[in-house]
Amino acid sequence: MIMLIFALFLATIITRILPAFFVGGLQFPQWLITLLNYIPYAALGVLIFPGLLTAVETPVQGILGGLFAMILAIFRVPLFFVVFGTIIFVYFLI
Amino acid sequence: MNTYRKSLLDGLTIGLGYLPVAVAFGITAKPLLTAFETFLMSFMVFGGASQFLALQMLSASSSAAAIIIAVFVLNSRHFVMSFKINYDLKDESLLKKLLISSYVTDESFALSANVENERKNFINYFIIFITAYIFWVVFSVVGYMAGEIMSEEWVTASGIALYALFIALLVPAIRTHHKYLIVAVLGMILHFIFIEINFIPSGLAIILAMVLSAMFGLVLEKRSDKV
């Protein structure tokens, strides 16, 4: 198990540090910078769905939980309370 | 000093968001790993989605090689994210860039989109990332210990934690501009389609969906420039 964790460490660290070697003084074209700016939002969308459907016991529970989190976030509830509140909400759903 | 405090608050914001997710990870790890292994995984891998995926595959008794490949592919999105962070830090030394890069996560990256230019340097990123990291490691272990006293229902409910965190990070961005919503929803649809057609390995589906929807954002930007 320790060996597996160490291999996972390598598998995750390589992709993280590789760009550091490239970026040194070279200049990026504007379109690439714009593209990089969009990546976090694209990534969040991709990570949320369809994984949300299998997050709890049934897809409906996952979606209701997601909607609940969204409503809390829309009302500017702090991150901690969004996550914690959603867990409690889902607990009462199941 | 004021900027450092702001960075510390940003770090705490992510850290507190991690807290329930880390606890959920510790709880889920309980039947599969020892306390030390749970600590070590959070300490060395430091990735919510990757660690949950590893647990999922361990409980499905996948081979070590399959787990490593899946995690590698899932994590390759960090390559793109780290690129952007390194661009913010382009004037720093290689060693500092390497250190910051090792702590890039989805959440810290999403937050970096809101970091002002004057804070885009080593020390501020270090404060943000390391604070979040400490929360992740400490509360994974706390979750592991809490798992002993928690009921099955709480363990199941904590599966929503990671997704609640992602949603909570996405909503403020959407508030600033609707184009981010379009890109995020497109990412969801593409990812769903790529998984449904069952042709592309799931890790690769994530990357493809991510890059394609971000490219659509570029198209949106170009069109609004012309008007």
Interface residues (C-beta under 8 A of the other chain):
Chain A: M1 I2 M3 L4 I5 F6 A7 L8 F9 A11 T12 I13 I14 T15 R16 I17 L18 P19 A20 F21 F22 V23 G24 G25 F28 W31 I33 T34 L35 L36 N37 Y38 I39 P40 Y41 A42 A43 L44 G45 V46 L47 I48 F49 P50 G51 L52 A55 V56 E57 G62 G65 G66 A69 M70 L72 A73 I74 P78 L79 F80 V82 V83 F84 T86 I87 I88 V90 Y91 L93 I94
Chain B: T13 I14 L16 G17 L19 P20 V21 A24 L33 T34 E37 L40 M41 M44 V45 F46 G47 A49 S50 A54 A64 I67 I68 I69 V71 F72 N75 S76 R77 H78 F79 V80 M81 S82 F83 K84 I85 N86 Y87 L89 K90 L94 K97 L98 S101 S102 Y103 V104 D106 F109 A110 S112 A113 E153 W154 T156 A157 S158 G159 I160 A161 L162 Y163 A164 L165 F166 I167 A168 L169 L170 V171 P172 A173 Y180 V183 A184 V185 L186 G187 M188 L190 H191 F192 I195 I206 A209 M210 V211 S213 A214 M215 G217 L218 E221
